[in-house]
Amino acid sequence: MKRLCYILVLFTMLLGTSVYAEEKSKPLWGFIDSVGFDWGYYKDEWFPTDFVKSDECANTVNRFSIRAESSKILPWEKWIVGMELGYSMHKADELPDGCYSSSHDAGFREYNINLIVKRKMFDNLFYFGGLAGVGYWYQRDNGMHNLGDSHVLGSWGALVGKDWHIYKTWSFRTEVRATHTSDPFESDMGKNYIGWVAGITKNF
């Protein structure tokens, strides 16, 4: 948690340097168009089919992340490339009809990095895209079933969202994601989630 606080402080300092910038300022470092802070909440129970859910536990993820995005990396005008660094808290609560004992409550922590590619649609009415990333998990308790032992997690999925302009160069982000997470080095069933993301963006 201390590391997360340090990251948030550094991010706040970065944004603070641009609070008094003009509305049409130059991109940060020549190619970064925006930076932001997001909070995401994910649940496997939100999937519409039982095929990708856990039979024993209701799995949830709370994720905090910082991101940077650029429209100048790819040669197409409406395509955006982004990178996000996240800290996640995974939790598994036993379902009443699960095969584990009633005391089964498990979880772990994760640091992750995601690459995002997305496209603006219909004059920036909304955007859609995909993500892929890798993470390092630690502090696993009570065995956390269906998770490999390599301490590495791979993630991929799809997303759709919108940036809502709120004031000058600031906007509010809403997004929905469908993701799969599993150990890329060991055979495990992995986790599947539907989640929503809310965040604040500073545009340069």
GROMACS elastic network, one bead per residue, 0.5 to 0.9 nm:
[ bonds ]
;  ai    aj funct       b0    kb
    1     4     6  0.50693   500
    1     5     6  0.63667   500
    1     6     6  0.87924   500
    1    87     6  0.88151   500
    2     5     6  0.50610   500
    2     6     6  0.63352   500
    2     7     6  0.87339   500
    3     6     6  0.50717   500
    3     7     6  0.62741   500
    3     8     6  0.86972   500
    4     7     6  0.50758   500
    4     8     6  0.62266   500
    4     9     6  0.86670   500
    4    64     6  0.85388   500
    4    86     6  0.88026   500
    4    87     6  0.69818   500
    5     8     6  0.50856   500
    5     9     6  0.61702   500
    5    10     6  0.86844   500
    6     9     6  0.51382   500
    6    10     6  0.62905   500
    6    11     6  0.86047   500
    7    10     6  0.52398   500
    7    11     6  0.61353   500
    7    12     6  0.86145   500
    7    66     6  0.83857   500
    8    12     6  0.60542   500
    8    13     6  0.85922   500
    8    37     6  0.86464   500
    8    66     6  0.81478   500
    9    12     6  0.50999   500
    9    13     6  0.62451   500
    9    14     6  0.86869   500
   10    13     6  0.51130   500
   10    14     6  0.62852   500
   10    15     6  0.87877   500
   11    14     6  0.50598   500
   11    15     6  0.63343   500
   11    16     6  0.85467   500
   11    35     6  0.89471   500
   11    36     6  0.85160   500
   11    37     6  0.82322   500
   11    66     6  0.75516   500
   12    15     6  0.51504   500
   12    16     6  0.59633   500
   12    17     6  0.87781   500
   13    17     6  0.64805   500
   14    17     6  0.55927   500
   14    18     6  0.73253   500
   15    18     6  0.54852   500
   15    19     6  0.65621   500
   15    35     6  0.81540   500
   15    36     6  0.87114   500
   15   202     6  0.73320   500
   16    19     6  0.52847   500
   16    20     6  0.82871   500
   17    20     6  0.75277   500
   17    21     6  0.81329   500
   18    21     6  0.50364   500
   18    22     6  0.85387   500
   18   202     6  0.85561   500
   18   204     6  0.85262   500
   19    22     6  0.86435   500
   19   202     6  0.89806   500
   20    23     6  0.89457   500
   21    24     6  0.82293   500
   21    25     6  0.65166   500
   21   169     6  0.88133   500
   21   204     6  0.85964   500
   22    25     6  0.53595   500
   22   168     6  0.84297   500
   22   169     6  0.81736   500
   22   204     6  0.88252   500
   23   168     6  0.55441   500
   23   169     6  0.53937   500
   23   203     6  0.85162   500
   23   204     6  0.78008   500
   24   168     6  0.87901   500
   24   169     6  0.76753   500
   24   203     6  0.87795   500
   24   204     6  0.69213   500
   25    28     6  0.86055   500
   25   169     6  0.87436   500
   25   203     6  0.83750   500
   25   204     6  0.52401   500
   26    29     6  0.85873   500
   26    30     6  0.73606   500
   26    33     6  0.82415   500
   26   204     6  0.56957   500
   27    30     6  0.52475   500
   27    31     6  0.57164   500
   27    32     6  0.54331   500
   27    34     6  0.76001   500
   27    70     6  0.87368   500
   27   203     6  0.80547   500
   28    31     6  0.62429   500
   28    33     6  0.63204   500
   28    34     6  0.75767   500
   28   204     6  0.62142   500
   29    32     6  0.62505   500
   30    33     6  0.83931   500
   31    69     6  0.86474   500
   31    70     6  0.60135   500
   31    71     6  0.76083   500
   31    72     6  0.59742   500
   31    73     6  0.77037   500
   32    35     6  0.77515   500
   32    68     6  0.66386   500
   32    69     6  0.57359   500
   32    71     6  0.76915   500
   32    72     6  0.78956   500
   32   204     6  0.76842   500
   33    68     6  0.76248   500
   33    69     6  0.58330   500
   33    71     6  0.68180   500
   33    72     6  0.83926   500
   33   202     6  0.86368   500
   33   203     6  0.59324   500
   33   204     6  0.52473   500
   34    67     6  0.82588   500
   34    68     6  0.57422   500
   34    69     6  0.53992   500
   34    70     6  0.69620   500
   34   201     6  0.66373   500
   34   202     6  0.55090   500
   34   204     6  0.56664   500
   35    66     6  0.74338   500
   35    67     6  0.54926   500
   35    69     6  0.64305   500
   35   200     6  0.85786   500
   35   201     6  0.57873   500
   35   202     6  0.54760   500
   35   203     6  0.67652   500
   35   204     6  0.83976   500
   36    65     6  0.83922   500
   36    66     6  0.56877   500
   36    67     6  0.52753   500
   36    68     6  0.65849   500
   36    69     6  0.87498   500
   36   199     6  0.68591   500
   36   200     6  0.54691   500
   36   202     6  0.60240   500
   36   203     6  0.86221   500
   37    64     6  0.75828   500
   37    65     6  0.58408   500
   37    67     6  0.64170   500
   37   198     6  0.86066   500
   37   199     6  0.54441   500
   37   200     6  0.55370   500
   37   201     6  0.67510   500
   38    63     6  0.80591   500
   38    64     6  0.58191   500
   38    65     6  0.52738   500
   38    66     6  0.63095   500
   38    67     6  0.79528   500
   38    86     6  0.89942   500
   38   173     6  0.81715   500
   38   197     6  0.65525   500
   38   198     6  0.56158   500
   38   200     6  0.65932   500
   38   201     6  0.86600   500
   39    62     6  0.74452   500
   39    63     6  0.57196   500
   39    65     6  0.65650   500
   39   196     6  0.85236   500
   39   197     6  0.56777   500
   39   198     6  0.54984   500
   39   199     6  0.61291   500
   40    61     6  0.78155   500
   40    62     6  0.59110   500
   40    64     6  0.64755   500
   40    65     6  0.82965   500
   40   175     6  0.88995   500
   40   195     6  0.67282   500
   40   196     6  0.56789   500
   40   198     6  0.64145   500
   40   199     6  0.85114   500
   41    60     6  0.73058   500
   41    61     6  0.57261   500
   41    63     6  0.64516   500
   41   194     6  0.85586   500
   41   195     6  0.54090   500
   41   196     6  0.57474   500
   41   197     6  0.66386   500
   41   198     6  0.89813   500
   42    46     6  0.82837   500
   42    59     6  0.82349   500
   42    60     6  0.54420   500
   42    61     6  0.50081   500
   42    62     6  0.67128   500
   42    63     6  0.83171   500
   42   177     6  0.83817   500
   42   178     6  0.87646   500
   42   193     6  0.57571   500
   42   194     6  0.54911   500
   42   196     6  0.65821   500
   42   197     6  0.87089   500
   43    46     6  0.57443   500
   43    47     6  0.79521   500
   43    58     6  0.74282   500
   43    59     6  0.57517   500
   43    61     6  0.66135   500
   43   192     6  0.81089   500
   43   193     6  0.52139   500
   43   194     6  0.56710   500
   43   195     6  0.62376   500
   44    47     6  0.58528   500
   44    52     6  0.77637   500
   44    53     6  0.57968   500
   44    54     6  0.75762   500
   44    58     6  0.67406   500
   44    59     6  0.56609   500
   44    60     6  0.67254   500
   44   191     6  0.73310   500
   44   192     6  0.56030   500
   44   194     6  0.61251   500
   44   195     6  0.85064   500
   45    48     6  0.78675   500
   45    49     6  0.88531   500
   45    50     6  0.83524   500
   45    53     6  0.65015   500
   45    54     6  0.83391   500
   45    58     6  0.64488   500
   45    59     6  0.73974   500
   45    60     6  0.85516   500
   45   193     6  0.76433   500
   45   194     6  0.79439   500
   46    49     6  0.86834   500
   46    53     6  0.89298   500
   46   193     6  0.72310   500
   46   194     6  0.57130   500
   46   195     6  0.79665   500
   47    50     6  0.73807   500
   47    51     6  0.89977   500
   47    52     6  0.73507   500
   47    53     6  0.72645   500
   47   178     6  0.85663   500
   47   192     6  0.79560   500
   47   193     6  0.68374   500
   47   194     6  0.60585   500
   48    51     6  0.89952   500
   48    52     6  0.89401   500
   49    52     6  0.65436   500
   49    53     6  0.74295   500
   50    53     6  0.51699   500
   50    54     6  0.79272   500
   50    55     6  0.83562   500
   51    54     6  0.83661   500
   52   191     6  0.77345   500
   52   192     6  0.61457   500
   52   193     6  0.86619   500
   53    56     6  0.89874   500
   53    57     6  0.86238   500
   53    58     6  0.82514   500
   53    59     6  0.86994   500
   53   191     6  0.76382   500
   53   192     6  0.68403   500
   53   193     6  0.84825   500
   54    57     6  0.56971   500
   54    58     6  0.68791   500
   54    59     6  0.77225   500
   54   191     6  0.78789   500
   54   192     6  0.88042   500
   55    58     6  0.83064   500
   55    95     6  0.77969   500
   55    97     6  0.82976   500
   55    98     6  0.64538   500
   55    99     6  0.84532   500
   56    93     6  0.83861   500
   56    94     6  0.58089   500
   56    95     6  0.54994   500
   56    96     6  0.81602   500
   56    97     6  0.70706   500
   56    99     6  0.61500   500
   56   100     6  0.70266   500
   57    92     6  0.56543   500
   57    93     6  0.51919   500
   57    95     6  0.50250   500
   57    96     6  0.87265   500
   57    98     6  0.68122   500
   57   100     6  0.88524   500
   57   104     6  0.88558   500
   57   105     6  0.87273   500
   58    91     6  0.81717   500
   58    92     6  0.55744   500
   58    93     6  0.52262   500
   58    94     6  0.63318   500
   58    95     6  0.63627   500
   59    90     6  0.73994   500
   59    91     6  0.57279   500
   59    93     6  0.65520   500
   59    94     6  0.87884   500
   59   107     6  0.89826   500
   59   191     6  0.80458   500
   59   192     6  0.89235   500
   59   193     6  0.82654   500
   60    89     6  0.83349   500
   60    90     6  0.59458   500
   60    91     6  0.52742   500
   60    92     6  0.64873   500
   60    93     6  0.84762   500
   60   193     6  0.80006   500
   61    88     6  0.65549   500
   61    89     6  0.56171   500
   61    91     6  0.62829   500
   61    92     6  0.89517   500
   61   193     6  0.85732   500
   61   195     6  0.86022   500
   62    87     6  0.84222   500
   62    88     6  0.55995   500
   62    89     6  0.51717   500
   62    90     6  0.66362   500
   62    91     6  0.85010   500
   63    86     6  0.65096   500
   63    87     6  0.56885   500
   63    89     6  0.63847   500
   63    90     6  0.85462   500
   63   197     6  0.89543   500
   64    85     6  0.84417   500
   64    86     6  0.55142   500
   64    87     6  0.53762   500
   64    88     6  0.64197   500
   64    89     6  0.89269   500
   65    84     6  0.62816   500
   65    85     6  0.53246   500
   65    87     6  0.62733   500
   65    88     6  0.84819   500
   65   112     6  0.89908   500
   66    83     6  0.84974   500
   66    84     6  0.55215   500
   66    85     6  0.54802   500
   66    86     6  0.65608   500
   67    82     6  0.69162   500
   67    83     6  0.55438   500
   67    85     6  0.63832   500
   67    86     6  0.86567   500
   67   201     6  0.89820   500
   68    81     6  0.86167   500
   68    82     6  0.56426   500
   68    83     6  0.55675   500
   68    84     6  0.65686   500
   69    80     6  0.67051   500
   69    81     6  0.56736   500
   69    83     6  0.64871   500
   69    84     6  0.87136   500
   69   116     6  0.87323   500
   70    73     6  0.64309   500
   70    74     6  0.87233   500
   70    79     6  0.87519   500
   70    80     6  0.56771   500
   70    81     6  0.54383   500
   70    82     6  0.63180   500
   71    74     6  0.67755   500
   71    75     6  0.85338   500
   71    76     6  0.81851   500
   71    77     6  0.68206   500
   71    78     6  0.72776   500
   71    79     6  0.61215   500
   71    81     6  0.64251   500
   71    82     6  0.88161   500
   72    75     6  0.70151   500
   72    76     6  0.83515   500
   72    77     6  0.78703   500
   72    79     6  0.85683   500
   72    80     6  0.77071   500
   72    81     6  0.82634   500
   73    76     6  0.87230   500
   73    79     6  0.87107   500
   73    80     6  0.77157   500
   73    81     6  0.67950   500
   74    77     6  0.77375   500
   74    79     6  0.66288   500
   74    80     6  0.73286   500
   74    81     6  0.74573   500
   75    79     6  0.80511   500
   76    79     6  0.56512   500
   76    80     6  0.86685   500
   77    80     6  0.82178   500
   78   118     6  0.84380   500
   78   119     6  0.55606   500
   78   120     6  0.52948   500
   78   121     6  0.78178   500
   78   124     6  0.85691   500
   79   117     6  0.71799   500
   79   118     6  0.57737   500
   79   120     6  0.65062   500
   80   116     6  0.80145   500
   80   117     6  0.57464   500
   80   118     6  0.52786   500
   80   119     6  0.60991   500
   80   120     6  0.78366   500
   81   115     6  0.74783   500
   81   116     6  0.57198   500
   81   118     6  0.66463   500
   81   119     6  0.89848   500
   82   114     6  0.81843   500
   82   115     6  0.59228   500
   82   117     6  0.63503   500
   82   118     6  0.82871   500
   83   113     6  0.72154   500
   83   114     6  0.57454   500
   83   116     6  0.61219   500
   83   117     6  0.89742   500
   84   112     6  0.82520   500
   84   113     6  0.56758   500
   84   114     6  0.52883   500
   84   115     6  0.67795   500
   84   116     6  0.79763   500
   85   111     6  0.76087   500
   85   112     6  0.59242   500
   85   114     6  0.66871   500
   86   110     6  0.80579   500
   86   111     6  0.57674   500
   86   112     6  0.51652   500
   86   113     6  0.62255   500
   86   114     6  0.81286   500
   86   135     6  0.88182   500
   87   109     6  0.75065   500
   87   110     6  0.57862   500
   87   112     6  0.65031   500
   88   108     6  0.84441   500
   88   109     6  0.57419   500
   88   110     6  0.50008   500
   88   111     6  0.64028   500
   88   112     6  0.78068   500
   88   137     6  0.89559   500
   89   107     6  0.74185   500
   89   108     6  0.62348   500
   89   110     6  0.65672   500
   90   106     6  0.83856   500
   90   107     6  0.51635   500
   90   108     6  0.52844   500
   90   109     6  0.60917   500
   90   110     6  0.77413   500
   91   105     6  0.76416   500
   91   106     6  0.59575   500
   91   108     6  0.68516   500
   91   109     6  0.89468   500
   91   144     6  0.89826   500
   92   104     6  0.83151   500
   92   105     6  0.58945   500
   92   106     6  0.51219   500
   92   107     6  0.58188   500
   92   144     6  0.76857   500
   93   104     6  0.69241   500
   93   105     6  0.51139   500
   93   106     6  0.68068   500
   93   107     6  0.87196   500
   94    97     6  0.82425   500
   94    98     6  0.62643   500
   94    99     6  0.86181   500
   94   100     6  0.71074   500
   94   101     6  0.81283   500
   94   102     6  0.70034   500
   94   103     6  0.79617   500
   94   104     6  0.58155   500
   94   105     6  0.63343   500
   94   106     6  0.85856   500
   95    98     6  0.51003   500
   95    99     6  0.86439   500
   95   100     6  0.87273   500
   95   102     6  0.86390   500
   96    99     6  0.87976   500
   96   102     6  0.78139   500
   97   100     6  0.87484   500
   98   101     6  0.79422   500
   98   102     6  0.85697   500
   99   102     6  0.89585   500
  100   103     6  0.79334   500
  100   104     6  0.61990   500
  101   104     6  0.56211   500
  102   105     6  0.84029   500
  104   142     6  0.72418   500
  105   141     6  0.82973   500
  105   142     6  0.70160   500
  105   144     6  0.84770   500
  106   140     6  0.74361   500
  106   141     6  0.54966   500
  106   142     6  0.53307   500
  106   143     6  0.70684   500
  106   144     6  0.54528   500
  106   145     6  0.85070   500
  107   139     6  0.79068   500
  107   140     6  0.57600   500
  107   141     6  0.58068   500
  107   142     6  0.76665   500
  107   143     6  0.85483   500
  107   144     6  0.62669   500
  108   137     6  0.66607   500
  108   138     6  0.59861   500
  108   139     6  0.52102   500
  108   141     6  0.65484   500
  108   144     6  0.78324   500
  109   136     6  0.83836   500
  109   137     6  0.55104   500
  109   138     6  0.54065   500
  109   139     6  0.60023   500
  109   140     6  0.70928   500
  110   135     6  0.63323   500
  110   136     6  0.54347   500
  110   138     6  0.62758   500
  110   139     6  0.86573   500
  110   153     6  0.86216   500
  111   134     6  0.86298   500
  111   135     6  0.53806   500
  111   136     6  0.53111   500
  111   137     6  0.65155   500
  111   138     6  0.86974   500
  112   133     6  0.70279   500
  112   134     6  0.56328   500
  112   136     6  0.62842   500
  112   137     6  0.85092   500
  112   153     6  0.83331   500
  112   154     6  0.89792   500
  113   132     6  0.85913   500
  113   133     6  0.55176   500
  113   134     6  0.57553   500
  113   135     6  0.62997   500
  114   131     6  0.64783   500
  114   132     6  0.55593   500
  114   134     6  0.66578   500
  114   135     6  0.85595   500
  114   155     6  0.81238   500
  114   156     6  0.86727   500
  115   130     6  0.85109   500
  115   131     6  0.56110   500
  115   132     6  0.54777   500
  115   133     6  0.59454   500
  116   129     6  0.72531   500
  116   130     6  0.58704   500
  116   132     6  0.67347   500
  116   133     6  0.86147   500
  117   128     6  0.85760   500
  117   129     6  0.55920   500
  117   130     6  0.56721   500
  117   131     6  0.65055   500
  118   127     6  0.65091   500
  118   128     6  0.53738   500
  118   130     6  0.63538   500
  118   131     6  0.85623   500
  118   159     6  0.83128   500
  118   160     6  0.85821   500
  119   124     6  0.89047   500
  119   126     6  0.86468   500
  119   127     6  0.54051   500
  119   128     6  0.56494   500
  119   129     6  0.61322   500
  120   123     6  0.71444   500
  120   124     6  0.51334   500
  120   125     6  0.74497   500
  120   126     6  0.60859   500
  120   128     6  0.68805   500
  120   129     6  0.89278   500
  121   124     6  0.52366   500
  121   125     6  0.59650   500
  121   126     6  0.55301   500
  121   127     6  0.54285   500
  121   128     6  0.76244   500
  122   125     6  0.53524   500
  122   126     6  0.71793   500
  122   127     6  0.86874   500
  123   126     6  0.81302   500
  124   127     6  0.68583   500
  124   162     6  0.80827   500
  124   163     6  0.85945   500
  125   162     6  0.70533   500
  125   163     6  0.86229   500
  126   160     6  0.73581   500
  126   161     6  0.57633   500
  126   163     6  0.74245   500
  127   159     6  0.83500   500
  127   160     6  0.56688   500
  127   161     6  0.54746   500
  127   162     6  0.61225   500
  127   163     6  0.86755   500
  128   158     6  0.76631   500
  128   159     6  0.56306   500
  128   161     6  0.64425   500
  128   162     6  0.88008   500
  129   157     6  0.87674   500
  129   158     6  0.58573   500
  129   159     6  0.53993   500
  129   160     6  0.64827   500
  130   156     6  0.74715   500
  130   157     6  0.56873   500
  130   159     6  0.57921   500
  130   160     6  0.86363   500
  130   177     6  0.89474   500
  131   155     6  0.78556   500
  131   156     6  0.53932   500
  131   157     6  0.54360   500
  131   158     6  0.62117   500
  131   159     6  0.75865   500
  131   179     6  0.84928   500
  132   154     6  0.76367   500
  132   155     6  0.55202   500
  132   157     6  0.66967   500
  133   153     6  0.83785   500
  133   154     6  0.58610   500
  133   155     6  0.51167   500
  133   156     6  0.63861   500
  134   152     6  0.70725   500
  134   153     6  0.56060   500
  134   155     6  0.60861   500
  134   156     6  0.88774   500
  135   151     6  0.81925   500
  135   152     6  0.56860   500
  135   154     6  0.63341   500
  135   155     6  0.79710   500
  136   150     6  0.89197   500
  136   151     6  0.55299   500
  136   153     6  0.61872   500
  137   140     6  0.76176   500
  137   150     6  0.89312   500
  137   151     6  0.51635   500
  137   152     6  0.63324   500
  137   153     6  0.71136   500
  138   151     6  0.67859   500
  140   143     6  0.67955   500
  140   144     6  0.66115   500
  141   144     6  0.64001   500
  142   145     6  0.85026   500
  143   147     6  0.85499   500
  144   147     6  0.64318   500
  145   148     6  0.85333   500
  146   182     6  0.85653   500
  146   187     6  0.89653   500
  146   188     6  0.54723   500
  146   189     6  0.56175   500
  146   190     6  0.60448   500
  146   191     6  0.80275   500
  147   151     6  0.89595   500
  147   153     6  0.88482   500
  147   182     6  0.70684   500
  147   183     6  0.67661   500
  147   186     6  0.86965   500
  147   187     6  0.86513   500
  147   188     6  0.59480   500
  147   189     6  0.75297   500
  147   190     6  0.65195   500
  147   191     6  0.87004   500
  148   151     6  0.72006   500
  148   152     6  0.80645   500
  148   153     6  0.85283   500
  148   182     6  0.78344   500
  148   183     6  0.55773   500
  148   184     6  0.86922   500
  148   185     6  0.79517   500
  148   186     6  0.57241   500
  148   187     6  0.70204   500
  148   188     6  0.61003   500
  148   190     6  0.86860   500
  149   152     6  0.79225   500
  149   183     6  0.81043   500
  149   185     6  0.89917   500
  149   186     6  0.76120   500
  150   153     6  0.82944   500
  150   183     6  0.72670   500
  150   184     6  0.87303   500
  150   185     6  0.69210   500
  150   186     6  0.73018   500
  151   183     6  0.78967   500
  152   182     6  0.83827   500
  152   183     6  0.58937   500
  152   184     6  0.71463   500
  152   185     6  0.77658   500
  153   181     6  0.64488   500
  153   182     6  0.54275   500
  153   184     6  0.64550   500
  153   185     6  0.87421   500
  154   180     6  0.82261   500
  154   181     6  0.56384   500
  154   182     6  0.55253   500
  154   183     6  0.59198   500
  154   184     6  0.57680   500
  155   179     6  0.67724   500
  155   180     6  0.55995   500
  155   182     6  0.67043   500
  155   183     6  0.88085   500
  155   184     6  0.89946   500
  156   178     6  0.85668   500
  156   179     6  0.56287   500
  156   180     6  0.56674   500
  156   181     6  0.69064   500
  157   177     6  0.71219   500
  157   178     6  0.55210   500
  157   180     6  0.62113   500
  157   181     6  0.89227   500
  158   176     6  0.85302   500
  158   177     6  0.57794   500
  158   178     6  0.54796   500
  158   179     6  0.65892   500
  159   175     6  0.69215   500
  159   176     6  0.56552   500
  159   178     6  0.64831   500
  159   179     6  0.85546   500
  160   174     6  0.87300   500
  160   175     6  0.57036   500
  160   176     6  0.55381   500
  160   177     6  0.67067   500
  161   173     6  0.73366   500
  161   174     6  0.55603   500
  161   176     6  0.61643   500
  161   177     6  0.86363   500
  161   197     6  0.87107   500
  162   172     6  0.83929   500
  162   173     6  0.59078   500
  162   174     6  0.55872   500
  162   175     6  0.64299   500
  163   171     6  0.60210   500
  163   172     6  0.56219   500
  163   174     6  0.65552   500
  163   175     6  0.86441   500
  163   200     6  0.89748   500
  163   201     6  0.82260   500
  164   170     6  0.87404   500
  164   171     6  0.52409   500
  164   173     6  0.61356   500
  164   174     6  0.79495   500
  165   168     6  0.77343   500
  165   169     6  0.78209   500
  165   170     6  0.63389   500
  165   172     6  0.63646   500
  165   173     6  0.87766   500
  166   169     6  0.81210   500
  166   170     6  0.59017   500
  166   171     6  0.50338   500
  166   172     6  0.66145   500
  167   170     6  0.51830   500
  167   171     6  0.67844   500
  168   171     6  0.82439   500
  168   203     6  0.89241   500
  169   201     6  0.82266   500
  169   202     6  0.59038   500
  169   203     6  0.51133   500
  169   204     6  0.69852   500
  170   200     6  0.72747   500
  170   201     6  0.56809   500
  170   203     6  0.62150   500
  171   199     6  0.85161   500
  171   200     6  0.59977   500
  171   201     6  0.51754   500
  171   202     6  0.67374   500
  171   203     6  0.78175   500
  172   198     6  0.74105   500
  172   199     6  0.58396   500
  172   201     6  0.62103   500
  173   197     6  0.75709   500
  173   198     6  0.54528   500
  173   200     6  0.60209   500
  173   201     6  0.70152   500
  174   196     6  0.73500   500
  174   197     6  0.56972   500
  174   199     6  0.67814   500
  175   195     6  0.83608   500
  175   196     6  0.55402   500
  175   198     6  0.65483   500
  175   199     6  0.87951   500
  176   194     6  0.74125   500
  176   195     6  0.57253   500
  176   197     6  0.61904   500
  177   193     6  0.79500   500
  177   194     6  0.57518   500
  177   195     6  0.51562   500
  177   196     6  0.60988   500
  177   197     6  0.76888   500
  178   192     6  0.75252   500
  178   193     6  0.57087   500
  178   195     6  0.64385   500
  178   196     6  0.89262   500
  179   191     6  0.82927   500
  179   192     6  0.57704   500
  179   193     6  0.53057   500
  179   194     6  0.65910   500
  179   195     6  0.81638   500
  180   190     6  0.70411   500
  180   191     6  0.57096   500
  180   193     6  0.64296   500
  181   190     6  0.54693   500
  181   191     6  0.51436   500
  181   192     6  0.63927   500
  181   193     6  0.82919   500
  182   185     6  0.89873   500
  182   186     6  0.86264   500
  182   187     6  0.84525   500
  182   188     6  0.66414   500
  182   189     6  0.69441   500
  182   191     6  0.63420   500
  182   192     6  0.88563   500
  183   186     6  0.56132   500
  183   187     6  0.69745   500
  183   188     6  0.65575   500
  183   189     6  0.86996   500
  183   190     6  0.69953   500
  184   187     6  0.76540   500
  184   188     6  0.87584   500
  187   190     6  0.86677   500
